[in-house]
Amino acid sequence: MDVKRDYPAVPIFGLPFSKMDMAQTVGYLARRIEERRPTQVVTGNPIMVMAALERPDYYRVLEQAELIVPDGAGIVWASRVAGDPVPERVAGFDLLHELMREGERRCWSVYLLGARQDVVEETARRLGERYPLVRIAGYRNGYFGPEEDEAVVRAVREAAPDLLFVARDALTTQEPWIARYKEALGVPVMMGVGGSFDVIAGRTKRAPASFQRLGLEWLYRLLRQPSRAGRMAALPRFALKVLRAGRNVTERPGGAGENGPER
């Protein structure tokens, strides 16, 4: 089923990235909440795009999301190469907090799903202190398998939140999980937030502002967590692929998401 989008977007290898800035994105999602329309928000980056080009099932997950925001600096750069630049990077961590601020004004509720139990509990506590008018409708850790999916979906649905933030693995149990259950969950806005709970709970640090301004958060994370080197290897491959494609970076490569992995 094709997703109808009522906002400007630029395709990066066929995946539609929103051209809305942060304020417009928050306004758009506020309307989706008011209309109670299930909306999967993907905070897209080059690693996710490269995974999608290699895995047709994952490409379809991203392609069918109602909104993909340009989280990674590499996506912002790729849109410039395409000649159709996005106005700014819309980082998932910042979008989470902007939605919580809007939730203060509108008295929204939120469900937190993911990370370790101690991390999600501390995240709930800190968000509750910072945004007291946002109701924490519920929370649980992200360590559950497919056999528990039905119970987790039922718990979220019964809590009836306006926002669902999911902090699991973006390539395996986050975006694919939301896509599989978004209709059953019945939540207006569902967003994967990766390691955001760990930052909010104080377990890890976000990159300093200087790294953020230069688009080098990936380097800061790599320096702090060398174990991420394998996954980070997708970044130079993405850059090379964009340079080779040039203005054709908007086009969907043959085979991506349909007839097998890209060669």
N, C-alpha and C positions, 0 to 999 in steps of 0.2 A: 504494500500500500504506500503510495507516494504521500509525503508530508507536504501540506500546503503552508507556505511561509509568507507572512504579511509584513516582512521587514527586508531591508536591503542586505544582500550577502554577496561574498566573492568566493567562488570555488577554488580550493587548493587541491589539485589532483582529483577534482570532482566532488570534494566534500565541502558543503556550503558553510563558510564561516561568516558570522554576523558582522555587519558593518556598523552596528550601533555602538555608541560609546557607553561608558559605565552608567551614566544617568539614564540614558535611553533604555538600556538593558533592564535596569531596576524598574523603570516605569512599565516596560513591556511585561515583565513577570508579575508586577502588581496587578495588571489587568487580567492576566491569566488566572491569578488567584481569585480575583473577584468573579470571574466567569466560571470558576471551578473546572478548568480545562486541563487535564493531565499533560504536563510538559516536562520532558527530560532535557536537562541542561548538561551539555558536555563541555568541560573546560579543556579545549583541544590544544595539543602541543605537537611538535614534530615527532616525538617518540610514538605517540598514538597514531599519527598519520602513517608513519612507516610501518607500524604493526598492521594497520588496516590494509595497506598495499600488499602485504604478505599473507594476510588471512582474510579470505572473502567473507567469512562469518562475522568478523569484527568490523570489516568495512560496512556491512549492512547495518550493524548496530549503530555506528556513527551516522550513517546516511539517513537512518530513520529517526534520529533524535530531532525533537522539535526545535532545538536551539543549540548551536555550537558556537561558543565564544572564543576569541583568539587569546588564549592564555599565554602560550609561549611566545617569546620574542622572535623566534624563528618564523612563526606564522605571520607576524606583523611584517617582517622582512620579505617573506615570500609574496605577500599581497602587494608590496611595492614593486617587486620584480614583475608581477603580473600586470602592473599599470593600473591597478584598482585598489588602492591602499585602504586598509581599515583605519579609522580615526585614532585608535589607541589600543593598547593591550588591555584586556579585561581579565585580570588575574583572578583565579577561582577563590583564593584566600580573601582577597579584597571584596569580591562579589558576595561572599558569605556574610561579611560584616556589613556591607551596604544593605543587604536584604534584612539583616537583623535590625539595623537602624530604621529601615522603613517599617519593619514589623513592630517597633516601638510605637510608631505613630498610628498604626492600624490595628494594634493588639492581635497580631497573628500568633499562631502556635507552631512549634517545631519539634520534629522527632530526630534524634541523633542515632545513627546506626553505623557501627564500625569501630576499628581500633581495639585495643585491649580493654577489659572491663574497667580497670583503674583509670585508664586514659579517658574513656568516654564519660565516666562519672565525674572526673575533674573538669572535663570540657563542659558538661551540663552545669556544674556548679559555677564556673567562671562566666559562662554566657548568661546564666541566670542573674548573677550579680551585675554584670555590665548592661544587660538589657532586661530590666525587671518587668517591663510590660509585655514582653514576649513570653508566652506560656510554654514551658518545656513539657510537651505532651507525653514524652517517654524517651527512653534510650536503652540500648543494649550493645554488647560488643559485636565485632564482625567475625568472630570465630565460630562459624556454623557451616554445615555442609548442605547439599541439596535435600537431604532427608528432613531438614528442619525448615526449609524454605516456606512451606505452607503455614507453619506456626508463626514464623516471623512476619510474613505478609499479613496474616490475620491480626497480629498484635498492632502493627502499624495502622491497618485499616480501622480497627476499633478505636485507636487513639485519635483518628481523624485530624491530623495536623494540616496546616497550610503549606508547610515546608518540610521536606525530608532531605537531610544531608547524609550522604553515604561515604564513609571513609574506609574503603577497602582497596584492593589492587585494581587499578584502572583497566588493565589488559585482560583480567580474568574474572574477577568477582565483583566488579563495581559497575562499569557501564553495561556489560552484558546482563548482569543481574537486574539492574533497573529496567533495561529494555524488555526483558522477559516478563517482568511482573508489573509494569507501570499501569496497565489497565486494572489489574486486580488490586493494586495498592490504593488507587483512587485518590492520590495526593496531587494537588494542583501543580506544585513545583518540586521536582526531584532532581537533585544535583550531586554528582560525584565530587568529593573534595579531597581525595587522596590523603596526604599526610597532615592536613590542616588541624585535625584534632590533637595531634602530637604537639603542634606548635602552640595552639590555644591552651593546652594543659600544661605547657612549660616543659615538656619532655625533650623537645628539640627547639632550635632557634631558626627563625627565618633569616634569609640573607640580609645583610645590612643594606640600607637605602642606596648606597653607592653602587653595589652590585645590581640592585634592581633597576636603577636608572640606566645602567650600561647593558641591561639584558643578559646579565651573567649569573643569575640565580642558579643555573644548572652547574656552573663551575664551583660556586660556593658549596652546593650540596655534594658535589663530587669530592671536593677537598675534605669535607667533614665525613663523608661516607664513601671511601674508595671502593666498597663492594658494589656500588652502583655503576662501575665502569662498563660492565657488559651492556647494560641498558642504555647508557649514555653514548655508546658507539653508534647508535642510530642518528645522532645529531650531525656528525660530519657527512654521513651517507645522505641525509635529508638535504643538507646544504649543497652537496654536489649534484643531487638530482634536480634541485631547483635551478641551479646555474645552467645545467644542461638543457632544461626545459625552456628557460627564458619566459617569454610571454605565454607560452603554451602550458605554463604551470597550472593554469585553471582547468586543463582538460583531464578527464578521467582516463587513466592508463588502461590499455586493453587488458582485460582479464581481471582487473581489480573488482572484487565484490561480486563477480558473476561466474567467470569461467576458470577460476583457479588463481593462484598467486601470480603476481606480476613477475615476469622474467627479466 
